[in-house]
Amino acid sequence: MKGAVVSDHEMPFVLETQQSRPLHAVRPGGLEAFLAGLPAPQAAFLRDSGFGALPQELRLLPGPDGVAAAVLGIGKDRSPFAFGGLAFSLPEGAWKLVDGDYDFSTAVLGFGLGAYRYVQFRKPRRPAARLVTDGRATRALSQVRATWLVRDLINTPANLLGPAELAAAAVALAAEHKAAWTLTEGADLAREYPTIAAVGRGSERPPLVATFRWQGSRAAADAPLVSLCGKGVCFDTGGYDLKPSSAMLRMKKDMGGAATVLGLAAMLMDADLPIRLAVRIGCVENSVSGTAMRPLDVLSTRRGLSVEVGNTDAEGRLVLCDLLAEASDERPAVLVDCATLTGAARVAVGPDLPAFFTNDDGWAEALQVAGAATHDPSWRLPLWDGYDSWLDSPIADLNNVGSKPMAGAIIAALFMRRFVAPGTTWVHFDLYAWNDTSRPGRPEGGEAQAMRAVCAAIEAKLLAA
């Protein structure tokens, strides 16, 4: 099996024992007190340069041997992104945050998020600065590693990351955490996951399903089962309903849901939560060929429902429906799927807000609270029963697209709900998984969205007692 394509990164953190320079983070309300505690020449330098402790405002303080310290303005920003521009703005070398009005773990997370670059083919012009960390930042470091994994997978070109390579990434993560893994392909995949086989049969790179199971060291046999499913379409041409060239330019990111699920699983396992974890990744390519599925084909599914293909470009829900059927039949405490599924979700809430759907109001509230607390927001859209009939087909149990050109994200969620076993607590995320432009802590390219929030919500809902 081919190895996963992941960039050779060096994390931008050092231990306490490393020689370092001080890094101050200051808010406007504390600026005068901060200036009063500085040596007079440095305080005068900051005053004369007009430093106001505004967000992303950085000053380097001179000393006898060059730069002696740095001062970052953070304004009223309590998010990690207040620290997201530092890694490539500070001079090279190690820096140590000085106590101030901010959360240390949040600062570490922001620094790490901003230090990411995709380096497989082109190295940064200069190395990132490094930040001194300690035991307070264990979770933040895990979040940084998981985010870098997600970004690397999404940013890797599709000629280097196909179904086999994506499956290899899942296997590598499972092996790292001593989780039991399986790969399903060929005739077994066609039997167990017929819709994934149908989507993938147009490509020379055959589809696979990567599955792994893990149990925390403190988890009993009846510990809550968290089930994760990810859409791993490594490239999406749209099939016979071919996308225009402009719409294909970012379709290497169509496996962003699978990447996010792997990052989330990494965080859950790093934390050694007392849960059981089941992860399923549908790894496939949606291509055009003489063997590709056609419009108006009728597909069988694991659930036993027949699906008429109204549009071959609505393949993500076909990749997920068999995974959801299998996962929900195990009666998990919660079933979460992630997918870069619809342009309609982006029209509704834009690129920065993942849309989510759930059949459980308690989980909806937990996700909103966790999103605010982790600065990783998402927005709930409705599973509107009144649109369910739009999926009707004259010759099959349902169509994979709606009969009306509206509410596309809702229709996709309603389609997948048909395959979730009754009584299952289910959350579906419709992600963009991409930054269109670079901002502090959010470089242009692949992005992990809703991952930190889902991890926090799982802890809050399942482990609070």
Summary of the structure (lengths in Angstrom):
residues: 465
radius of gyration: 23.6
end to end distance: 42.6
largest distance: 82.1
contacts: 1685
relative contact order: 0.12
helix: 36%
strand: 21%
